[in-house]
Amino acid sequence: MVGGLRELAASFVVPGPCGVAVRDRLKHLTPEDEGVLRAVGAHQGALASGDLKARCADGLTHGAQTWAARKRDLTKESSSRIAGAITKATHDQWALARRCQAAYIQNLDAGIRTLRHRLSLPLGEKGTKRAAGGYRSKSEWFRKSRRLATLEARHAAAVADWQAGRVRVVRGGKRLLNTRHNLPEAGLTEDRWRERWEAERWFLAADGESGKRFGNETIRVTPDGEVSIKLPVPLAHLANTRHGRYTLTARIGFAHRGAEWADRITATRAVAYRIHLDTDRGRWYLTASWQRPVVKTIPLVAACARGVIGVDTNADHFAAYRLDVHGNPIGRPRRFLYGLSGSAGHRDAQVRHALTRLLQWTQQAGAQAIAIEDLDFTAEKTREKHGGRKRFRQLISGIPTGKLKARLVSMAAEQGLAIVAVDPAYTSQWGAQHWQKPLATPRRKMSRHDAAGIAIGRRALGHPIRRRTAPPPHDQSDRAGHRTVQAEPGDRGSEGTRPPTTDLAPGGVPPSGKRKREPSASKTVRDAPSTRKWVHDSLTHTG
């Protein structure tokens, strides 16, 4: 903390995506094809569930020997490649559960600190912008004291699980599992829920292998779109081709990145596949994914060489403003609206559409970088910090920060644009203070979000957000050019021309050729000083 303000983190260029995933539909599957896919998915899903249970039982004692023992047991029921894919997926899922557990403990710590602070204050004491005040009544104080005891008990249990290496994982998803108890509210029947639950617990995936035929031996896709699956040992009798493989009647063809995918499989480079059933539509899909080599990001100076687009993220729109390399706003602010209502697919489509329009406008403006805040609302979502502002907490929770980062980085990389992440501290406050009023005109309305976009862009460029006024050098304001900022409209006190000390400018001669005033007889007698002054007012009030 410096002067009551926290220290700002340096801006940086976000690294590009390290992987690619494309999806296409498996059309015209026969009933035999669907039966084989269901049988293989259920069999391998049961193996994955058992392996996850064994991994969770090992806890922190897991090592290379236990991993090898689990893989040998799975190989007997499937194959070596399928066993390797299952154990790798198990380790990824266990590691994800550990990260979520750590985040849960951190969230509990933040809530406990806030409750203890507020309970220690007298009743009715007012808070500040950085810390909440005391509770309003004794009844509220008592309820919060009980909640503090509850959070402390949860924290103790979570820390004990963390130290013991215990995690709680639900294959298929905890949300879908809890939906079983509220089927009428979810609009599902028991049969429909059961179908979705089983489909989510299937395991129809295979990791790629470089050097193998078409980059994958378990799920193989040829350049002409033929899909074949290596069946596990207990289901080898369902094979319709040699070597225990089953070839589907459907043909696949990736419309997006199809050429890149074809280049990889013809060069026998690794490509991972996953087969998925959408139970709502009754459609089968195949997803192909592969890794990209890590590309070193460009320097921040090179990314901002043509200016930057400052973007302020909000719950229902992106507020963008274009800035040149000197930090000056150009043109009018732009807004890209999106809605976060409806299903998850609809919300995702809204975000992608808004990002697409933002990237297109960035290219049209000639900029090469987009500046965006590195948002993290983990501490802001707690009930303890904004307990009485439920609508505000819902507003913050509705901003898709994680999905937005992933989408924007991947989509910008395809367009050759750089993403610059800046510290979000004080951007809205300082942007509104220094830029909202000066840029507002009768024909251009400036909102707080538009001004925040300017603040974000200036921080990415390395300029201060505040519109400072440099004093004139030496004794003349024109020696080094004009001041660094403009004054408010109509304010000529600081930026106006210097008035002459006489009725005429220095060296001026009236039309008659005579001076209006005779020179003084004595050199020691000087003209009376002019009553007009050259005012050097400070522009600190112009923000």
C-alpha positions as CSV (number, residue, x, y, z in Angstrom):
1,M,0.0,0.0,0.0
2,V,1.4,3.4,-1.1
3,G,-0.4,6.5,0.1
4,G,-3.5,4.4,0.9
5,L,-3.5,2.8,-2.5
6,R,-2.3,-0.7,-3.3
7,E,0.7,-1.2,-5.6
8,L,-0.3,-1.9,-9.2
9,A,0.9,-4.9,-11.0
10,A,2.7,-4.5,-14.3
11,S,0.8,-5.1,-17.6
12,F,1.8,-8.1,-19.7
13,V,1.0,-9.7,-23.0
14,V,-1.1,-12.8,-22.4
15,P,0.4,-16.0,-24.0
16,G,-1.5,-17.5,-26.8
17,P,-3.4,-20.8,-26.6
18,C,-1.4,-24.0,-26.4
19,G,-4.0,-26.3,-27.9
20,V,-6.7,-26.6,-30.5
21,A,-10.0,-28.4,-30.4
22,V,-12.5,-28.9,-33.3
23,R,-15.8,-30.8,-33.3
24,D,-18.0,-32.3,-36.0
25,R,-21.1,-34.4,-35.9
26,L,-21.2,-38.2,-36.6
27,K,-24.1,-38.4,-39.0
28,H,-26.0,-41.4,-40.3
29,L,-25.0,-43.9,-37.6
30,T,-26.8,-47.2,-37.7
31,P,-28.4,-48.8,-34.7
32,E,-25.5,-51.3,-34.6
33,D,-23.0,-48.4,-34.5
34,E,-24.8,-46.7,-31.6
35,G,-25.1,-50.0,-29.7
36,V,-21.3,-50.5,-30.0
37,L,-20.6,-46.9,-28.9
38,R,-22.8,-47.3,-25.9
39,A,-21.3,-50.6,-24.9
40,V,-17.7,-49.4,-25.2
41,G,-18.5,-46.1,-23.4
42,A,-20.2,-47.9,-20.5
43,H,-17.5,-50.5,-20.2
44,Q,-14.6,-48.0,-20.2
45,G,-16.6,-45.6,-18.0
46,A,-16.9,-48.3,-15.3
47,L,-13.1,-48.8,-15.5
48,A,-12.6,-45.1,-15.2
49,S,-14.8,-44.9,-12.1
50,G,-13.0,-47.7,-10.4
51,D,-9.6,-46.2,-11.3
52,L,-10.7,-42.8,-9.9
53,K,-11.8,-44.5,-6.7
54,A,-8.4,-46.2,-6.3
55,R,-6.6,-42.9,-7.0
56,C,-8.6,-41.0,-4.4
57,A,-7.9,-43.8,-1.9
58,D,-4.1,-43.5,-2.5
59,G,-4.2,-39.8,-1.6
60,L,-0.8,-38.3,-1.0
61,T,0.9,-41.7,-1.0
62,H,0.5,-42.1,-4.7
63,G,3.6,-42.8,-6.7
64,A,5.0,-44.3,-9.8
65,Q,4.5,-47.9,-8.5
66,T,0.8,-47.5,-7.6
67,W,0.3,-45.8,-11.0
68,A,1.9,-48.8,-12.8
69,A,-0.1,-51.3,-10.7
70,R,-3.4,-49.5,-11.6
71,K,-2.4,-49.4,-15.3
72,R,-1.6,-53.2,-15.3
73,D,-5.0,-54.0,-13.8
74,L,-6.8,-51.8,-16.4
75,T,-4.9,-53.4,-19.3
76,K,-6.4,-56.8,-18.6
77,E,-9.9,-55.4,-19.1
78,S,-9.1,-53.1,-22.1
79,S,-5.8,-52.4,-23.7
80,S,-2.5,-50.7,-22.9
81,R,-3.4,-47.5,-24.7
82,I,-6.9,-47.3,-23.2
83,A,-5.5,-48.0,-19.8
84,G,-3.0,-45.1,-20.3
85,A,-5.7,-42.8,-21.3
86,I,-7.9,-43.7,-18.3
87,T,-5.1,-43.2,-15.8
88,K,-4.1,-39.9,-17.3
89,A,-7.7,-38.6,-17.2
90,T,-7.9,-39.8,-13.6
91,H,-4.8,-37.9,-12.5
92,D,-6.1,-34.7,-14.3
93,Q,-9.4,-35.0,-12.5
94,W,-7.8,-35.6,-9.1
95,A,-5.5,-32.6,-9.6
96,L,-8.4,-30.4,-10.6
97,A,-10.2,-31.4,-7.4
98,R,-7.2,-30.5,-5.4
99,R,-7.0,-27.0,-7.0
100,C,-10.7,-26.5,-6.3
101,Q,-10.2,-27.6,-2.7
102,A,-7.4,-25.0,-2.3
103,A,-9.7,-22.3,-3.8
104,Y,-12.5,-23.3,-1.4
105,I,-10.1,-23.0,1.6
106,Q,-9.0,-19.6,0.4
107,N,-12.6,-18.4,0.1
108,L,-13.4,-19.6,3.6
109,D,-10.3,-17.7,4.9
110,A,-11.5,-14.5,3.3
111,G,-15.0,-14.9,4.8
112,I,-13.7,-15.7,8.2
113,R,-11.4,-12.6,8.3
114,T,-14.3,-10.4,7.2
115,L,-16.7,-11.7,9.8
116,R,-14.1,-11.4,12.6
117,H,-13.4,-7.8,11.6
118,R,-17.0,-6.8,11.5
119,L,-17.9,-8.6,14.7
120,S,-15.0,-6.7,16.5
121,L,-16.5,-3.3,15.6
122,P,-19.2,-1.5,17.7
123,L,-22.8,-1.8,16.4
124,G,-23.7,0.7,13.8
125,E,-20.1,1.9,13.1
126,K,-19.8,3.1,9.5
127,G,-17.4,1.4,7.1
128,T,-15.1,2.7,4.5
129,K,-14.5,1.9,0.8
130,R,-11.9,-0.6,1.7
131,A,-13.4,-2.2,4.8
132,A,-17.0,-2.9,5.9
133,G,-18.3,-1.4,9.1
134,G,-20.1,-2.9,12.1
135,Y,-23.4,-4.7,12.0
136,R,-26.6,-2.7,12.4
137,S,-28.3,-4.6,15.2
138,K,-27.7,-7.1,17.9
139,S,-29.8,-9.7,16.1
140,E,-27.7,-9.4,13.0
141,W,-24.5,-9.5,15.1
142,F,-25.7,-12.8,16.7
143,R,-26.6,-14.4,13.3
144,K,-23.2,-13.5,11.9
145,S,-21.5,-14.9,15.0
146,R,-23.3,-18.2,14.3
147,R,-22.2,-18.1,10.7
148,L,-18.6,-17.5,11.8
149,A,-18.7,-20.6,13.8
150,T,-20.1,-22.5,10.8
151,L,-17.4,-21.2,8.5
152,E,-14.7,-22.1,11.0
153,A,-16.0,-25.7,11.2
154,R,-16.1,-26.0,7.4
155,H,-12.6,-24.5,7.3
156,A,-11.3,-27.0,9.8
157,A,-12.8,-29.9,7.9
158,A,-11.5,-28.6,4.6
159,V,-8.0,-28.2,5.9
160,A,-8.0,-31.7,7.4
161,D,-9.0,-33.1,4.0
162,W,-6.3,-31.1,2.3
163,Q,-3.6,-32.3,4.7
164,A,-4.8,-35.9,4.4
165,G,-5.0,-35.7,0.6
166,R,-8.8,-36.5,0.5
167,V,-10.8,-35.1,-2.4
168,R,-14.5,-35.6,-3.3
169,V,-15.1,-36.1,-7.0
170,V,-18.3,-37.0,-8.8
171,R,-17.9,-38.5,-12.3
172,G,-20.7,-37.0,-14.3
173,G,-20.9,-33.8,-12.3
174,K,-22.2,-32.8,-8.9
175,R,-24.8,-30.5,-10.4
176,L,-26.3,-33.2,-12.5
177,L,-26.2,-35.6,-9.4
178,N,-28.2,-33.1,-7.3
179,T,-30.7,-32.6,-10.2
180,R,-31.9,-36.1,-9.4
181,H,-33.6,-34.7,-6.3
182,N,-35.3,-31.9,-8.2
183,L,-36.5,-33.5,-11.4
184,P,-39.8,-31.4,-11.7
185,E,-37.9,-28.1,-11.3
186,A,-35.4,-29.2,-14.0
187,G,-38.1,-30.4,-16.4
188,L,-36.8,-33.9,-16.5
189,T,-38.2,-37.4,-16.0
190,E,-36.3,-40.1,-14.3
191,D,-35.6,-41.9,-17.5
192,R,-34.3,-38.8,-19.2
193,W,-32.1,-38.0,-16.2
194,R,-30.8,-41.5,-16.1
195,E,-29.9,-41.4,-19.8
196,R,-28.0,-38.1,-19.4
197,W,-26.3,-39.4,-16.2
198,E,-25.0,-42.5,-17.9
199,A,-23.9,-40.6,-21.0
200,E,-21.8,-38.2,-18.9
201,R,-20.1,-41.1,-17.1
202,W,-19.1,-42.9,-20.3
203,F,-15.4,-42.8,-21.4
204,L,-15.0,-42.6,-25.1
205,A,-11.6,-40.8,-25.5
206,A,-8.1,-41.6,-26.6
207,D,-4.9,-39.7,-26.4
208,G,-2.9,-39.1,-29.6
209,E,0.5,-40.8,-30.3
210,S,3.1,-39.3,-32.6
211,G,4.6,-41.7,-35.1
212,K,1.5,-44.0,-35.1
213,R,-0.8,-44.3,-38.1
214,F,-2.9,-41.1,-38.4
215,G,-1.8,-40.0,-35.0
216,N,-4.0,-42.3,-32.9
217,E,-4.3,-46.0,-32.6
218,T,-7.3,-46.3,-30.4
219,I,-9.7,-43.9,-32.2
220,R,-8.4,-43.7,-35.8
221,V,-9.7,-41.2,-38.3
222,T,-8.5,-41.4,-41.9
223,P,-8.1,-38.4,-44.2
224,D,-11.2,-39.4,-46.1
225,G,-13.2,-39.3,-42.8
226,E,-13.5,-43.0,-41.9
227,V,-13.7,-43.5,-38.1
228,S,-12.7,-46.8,-36.4
229,I,-12.4,-47.7,-32.8
230,K,-10.1,-50.3,-31.1
231,L,-12.4,-52.4,-29.0
232,P,-11.4,-53.5,-25.4
233,V,-10.7,-57.2,-24.9
234,P,-14.2,-58.1,-23.4
235,L,-15.9,-56.5,-26.4
236,A,-13.6,-57.8,-29.2
237,H,-16.5,-60.0,-30.5
238,L,-18.3,-56.8,-31.7
239,A,-15.5,-56.0,-34.2
240,N,-16.4,-55.8,-37.9
241,T,-12.8,-55.4,-39.2
242,R,-9.5,-57.0,-38.5
243,H,-7.4,-56.6,-35.4
244,G,-10.4,-56.1,-33.1
245,R,-11.5,-52.8,-34.6
246,Y,-15.0,-51.5,-35.3
247,T,-15.5,-49.1,-38.2
248,L,-18.4,-46.7,-38.1
249,T,-20.6,-46.1,-41.1
250,A,-20.5,-42.3,-40.5
251,R,-17.9,-40.1,-42.2
252,I,-16.3,-37.2,-40.5
253,G,-15.2,-33.9,-42.1
254,F,-14.0,-30.9,-40.0
255,A,-15.2,-27.7,-41.6
256,H,-13.2,-25.6,-39.2
257,R,-9.4,-26.2,-39.3
258,G,-9.9,-29.2,-41.5
259,A,-6.7,-28.4,-43.5
260,E,-4.7,-28.2,-40.3
261,W,-6.1,-31.4,-39.0
262,A,-5.4,-33.2,-42.3
263,D,-1.8,-32.0,-42.3
264,R,-1.3,-33.5,-38.8
265,I,-2.7,-36.9,-39.4
266,T,-1.0,-37.3,-42.8
267,A,2.3,-36.5,-41.0
268,T,1.4,-39.0,-38.2
269,R,1.4,-36.4,-35.5
270,A,-0.6,-36.9,-32.3
271,V,-4.3,-36.1,-32.4
272,A,-6.6,-36.8,-29.4
273,Y,-10.3,-37.8,-30.0
274,R,-13.4,-37.8,-27.8
275,I,-16.8,-39.2,-28.8
276,H,-19.8,-37.6,-27.0
277,L,-23.6,-38.0,-27.0
278,D,-25.9,-35.0,-26.7
279,T,-28.9,-36.6,-25.1
280,D,-31.1,-33.6,-25.6
281,R,-30.7,-33.7,-29.4
282,G,-29.9,-37.3,-29.7
283,R,-26.7,-36.6,-31.7
284,W,-23.2,-38.0,-31.6
285,Y,-20.2,-35.8,-31.9
286,L,-16.5,-36.4,-32.4
287,T,-14.0,-33.8,-31.0
288,A,-10.4,-33.7,-32.2
289,S,-7.7,-31.8,-30.2
290,W,-4.0,-31.4,-30.5
291,Q,-1.3,-29.3,-28.9
292,R,0.6,-26.4,-30.5
293,P,4.2,-25.5,-29.9
294,V,4.7,-22.8,-27.3
295,V,5.2,-19.5,-29.1
296,K,7.1,-16.7,-27.4
297,T,4.8,-13.7,-26.9
298,I,5.8,-10.4,-28.5
299,P,7.1,-7.6,-26.3
300,L,4.6,-5.2,-24.8
301,V,6.1,-2.2,-26.7
302,A,5.7,-4.0,-30.0
303,A,2.1,-5.0,-29.3
304,C,1.1,-1.4,-28.6
305,A,3.1,0.1,-31.4
306,R,-0.1,1.0,-33.3
307,G,-2.2,2.0,-30.3
308,V,-4.5,-0.2,-28.3
309,I,-8.2,-0.9,-27.8
310,G,-9.2,-0.5,-24.2
311,V,-12.0,-2.8,-23.1
312,D,-14.1,-2.6,-19.9
313,T,-15.9,-5.8,-19.1
314,N,-19.4,-5.6,-17.7
315,A,-22.2,-7.9,-16.9
316,D,-24.0,-7.3,-20.2
317,H,-21.6,-5.6,-22.6
318,F,-18.0,-4.7,-23.5
319,A,-17.2,-1.0,-23.5
320,A,-14.3,-0.3,-25.9
321,Y,-12.4,2.8,-26.8
322,R,-9.6,3.2,-29.3
323,L,-6.4,5.0,-28.2
324,D,-3.3,6.0,-30.1
325,V,0.2,5.2,-29.1
326,H,0.3,8.4,-27.0
327,G,-2.8,7.5,-25.0
328,N,-5.1,9.9,-26.7
329,P,-8.7,8.6,-27.3
330,I,-9.7,8.5,-30.9
331,G,-13.2,8.6,-32.3
332,R,-16.3,7.5,-30.4
333,P,-16.7,4.8,-27.8
334,R,-18.1,1.4,-28.9
335,R,-20.3,-1.1,-27.1
336,F,-20.7,-4.8,-27.8
337,L,-23.8,-6.2,-26.1
338,Y,-24.4,-9.8,-25.0
339,G,-27.0,-11.5,-22.9
340,L,-26.3,-14.0,-20.2
341,S,-29.8,-15.5,-19.9
342,G,-31.0,-18.8,-21.1
343,S,-29.1,-22.0,-21.5
344,A,-25.3,-22.4,-21.2
345,G,-25.0,-22.9,-25.0
346,H,-27.0,-19.7,-25.6
347,R,-24.8,-17.7,-23.2
348,D,-21.7,-19.1,-24.8
349,A,-22.9,-18.1,-28.2
350,Q,-23.7,-14.6,-27.0
351,V,-20.2,-14.1,-25.6
352,R,-18.6,-15.5,-28.8
353,H,-20.7,-13.2,-31.0
354,A,-19.7,-10.1,-29.0
355,L,-16.0,-11.0,-29.1
356,T,-16.2,-11.6,-32.8
357,R,-17.6,-8.1,-33.4
358,L,-14.9,-6.7,-31.0
359,L,-12.1,-8.4,-33.0
360,Q,-13.5,-7.2,-36.3
361,W,-13.7,-3.6,-35.1
362,T,-10.1,-3.9,-33.8
363,Q,-8.8,-4.9,-37.2
364,Q,-10.8,-2.2,-38.9
365,A,-9.3,0.4,-36.5
366,G,-5.8,-0.8,-37.4
367,A,-4.8,-1.7,-33.8
368,Q,-2.8,-4.8,-33.0
369,A,-3.6,-5.2,-29.3
370,I,-6.6,-5.3,-27.0
371,A,-6.2,-4.2,-23.4
372,I,-8.5,-5.9,-20.9
373,E,-8.6,-6.1,-17.1
374,D,-7.1,-9.2,-15.4
375,L,-10.3,-9.7,-13.3
376,D,-10.7,-12.0,-10.4
377,F,-13.8,-11.7,-8.3
378,T,-13.1,-14.5,-5.9
379,A,-13.0,-12.2,-2.9
380,E,-15.9,-10.0,-4.1
381,K,-18.4,-12.9,-4.4
382,T,-18.5,-13.7,-0.7
383,R,-21.6,-13.0,1.4
384,E,-19.6,-11.6,4.1
385,K,-18.2,-8.7,2.1
386,H,-21.5,-7.7,0.3
387,G,-24.0,-9.6,2.4
388,G,-26.8,-7.0,2.1
389,R,-26.2,-6.4,-1.6
390,K,-27.5,-9.6,-3.1
391,R,-28.2,-8.1,-6.5
392,F,-24.6,-6.7,-6.6
393,R,-23.2,-10.1,-5.8
394,Q,-25.3,-11.7,-8.5
395,L,-24.1,-9.1,-10.9
396,I,-20.5,-9.8,-10.2
397,S,-21.0,-13.6,-10.4
398,G,-22.7,-13.2,-13.7
399,I,-19.6,-11.7,-15.4
400,P,-18.0,-14.6,-17.4
401,T,-14.4,-13.8,-16.5
402,G,-13.0,-17.3,-16.9
403,K,-14.8,-18.1,-20.1
404,L,-14.1,-14.6,-21.4
405,K,-10.3,-15.0,-21.0
406,A,-10.2,-18.3,-22.7
407,R,-12.4,-17.3,-25.6
408,L,-10.7,-13.9,-26.2
409,V,-7.2,-15.3,-26.1
410,S,-7.9,-18.1,-28.5
411,M,-10.0,-16.0,-30.9
412,A,-7.5,-13.1,-30.9
413,A,-4.7,-15.5,-31.7
414,E,-6.4,-16.6,-34.9
415,Q,-6.7,-13.0,-36.0
416,G,-3.1,-12.1,-35.2
417,L,-4.0,-9.8,-32.3
418,A,-2.3,-9.5,-28.9
419,I,-4.1,-9.4,-25.6
420,V,-2.7,-7.2,-22.9
421,A,-3.8,-7.8,-19.3
422,V,-3.7,-4.9,-16.9
423,D,-4.3,-4.5,-13.2
424,P,-8.0,-3.6,-12.7
425,A,-7.4,-1.5,-9.6
426,Y,-9.1,2.0,-9.8
427,T,-9.8,1.9,-13.5
428,S,-13.5,2.7,-13.3
429,Q,-13.0,5.3,-10.5
430,W,-10.1,7.2,-12.1
431,G,-11.5,6.9,-15.6
432,A,-14.7,8.5,-14.6
433,Q,-12.8,11.2,-12.6
434,H,-10.4,12.3,-15.4
435,W,-12.0,11.3,-18.7
436,Q,-15.8,11.1,-18.5
437,K,-16.6,14.8,-18.2
438,P,-14.0,16.3,-20.6
439,L,-15.0,14.0,-23.4
440,A,-18.7,14.4,-23.1
441,T,-20.4,16.6,-25.7
442,P,-24.0,17.2,-26.7
443,R,-23.6,14.7,-29.5
444,R,-21.4,12.2,-27.6
445,K,-22.5,10.6,-24.3
446,M,-19.8,9.3,-22.1
447,S,-20.6,6.7,-19.5
448,R,-18.5,5.5,-16.6
449,H,-17.7,2.3,-18.5
450,D,-16.5,4.2,-21.6
451,A,-14.1,6.2,-19.4
452,A,-12.9,3.0,-17.8
453,G,-12.0,1.7,-21.3
454,I,-9.7,4.7,-21.7
455,A,-8.1,4.1,-18.3
456,I,-7.5,0.5,-19.2
457,G,-5.9,1.4,-22.5
458,R,-3.7,4.1,-21.0
459,R,-2.5,1.7,-18.3
460,A,-1.6,-0.9,-21.0
461,L,0.4,1.7,-22.9
462,G,2.3,2.7,-19.8
463,H,0.8,6.1,-19.4
464,P,-0.8,7.4,-16.2
465,I,-4.6,7.6,-16.2
466,R,-4.6,11.1,-14.8
467,R,-4.7,13.9,-17.3
468,R,-1.7,15.9,-16.0
469,T,-0.7,19.4,-17.0
470,A,3.0,20.2,-17.3
471,P,4.0,23.7,-16.4
472,P,5.6,25.9,-19.0
473,P,9.4,25.5,-19.3
474,H,11.5,28.4,-18.2
475,D,9.8,31.7,-18.9
476,Q,7.9,31.0,-22.1
477,S,5.1,28.6,-22.6
478,D,5.7,28.4,-26.3
479,R,9.3,27.3,-26.1
480,A,8.6,23.6,-25.8
481,G,5.2,23.6,-27.4
482,H,1.7,23.4,-25.9
483,R,0.8,21.9,-22.7
484,T,0.3,18.1,-22.5
485,V,-3.5,18.2,-22.0
486,Q,-6.4,20.5,-22.9
487,A,-8.4,22.6,-20.6
488,E,-12.1,22.3,-20.2
489,P,-14.3,23.9,-23.0
490,G,-14.5,27.6,-22.5
491,D,-11.6,27.8,-20.0
492,R,-9.0,30.1,-21.5
493,G,-7.2,31.0,-18.3
494,S,-4.4,28.5,-18.7
495,E,-4.2,27.8,-22.4
496,G,-5.1,31.2,-23.8
497,T,-2.6,33.6,-25.6
498,R,-0.7,36.0,-23.4
499,P,-2.3,39.5,-23.5
500,P,0.0,42.4,-24.5
501,T,1.3,44.8,-21.9
502,T,0.2,47.8,-24.1
503,D,-2.8,48.6,-26.3
504,L,-0.9,47.1,-29.3
505,A,1.2,44.1,-29.7
506,P,5.0,44.6,-29.4
507,G,6.3,46.3,-32.5
508,G,2.9,47.2,-33.7
509,V,2.3,50.6,-35.4
510,P,-1.1,52.3,-35.8
511,P,-2.3,53.2,-39.3
512,S,-1.5,56.9,-38.8
513,G,2.1,56.1,-38.4
514,K,2.3,57.8,-35.0
515,R,2.4,56.3,-31.5
516,K,-0.4,56.9,-29.2
517,R,1.9,57.8,-26.4
518,E,5.1,59.7,-26.4
519,P,8.2,58.1,-25.0
520,S,9.0,59.1,-21.5
521,A,11.6,61.8,-20.9
522,S,13.5,59.9,-18.4
523,K,14.8,56.4,-18.8
524,T,14.1,55.8,-15.1
525,V,10.4,56.4,-15.5
526,R,8.6,53.3,-16.5
527,D,5.1,52.5,-17.7
528,A,2.6,51.6,-15.1
529,P,2.1,47.9,-14.9
530,S,-0.9,46.5,-16.7
531,T,-3.9,45.5,-14.7
532,R,-4.4,42.4,-16.9
533,K,-2.7,39.2,-15.8
534,W,-1.6,36.0,-17.4
535,V,-3.3,33.5,-15.1
536,H,-1.6,30.1,-14.7
537,D,-4.5,28.2,-13.1
538,S,-4.0,24.5,-12.2
539,L,-5.9,22.1,-14.2
540,T,-6.3,19.6,-11.4
541,H,-10.0,20.5,-11.3
542,T,-10.6,19.6,-15.0
543,G,-10.7,15.9,-14.3
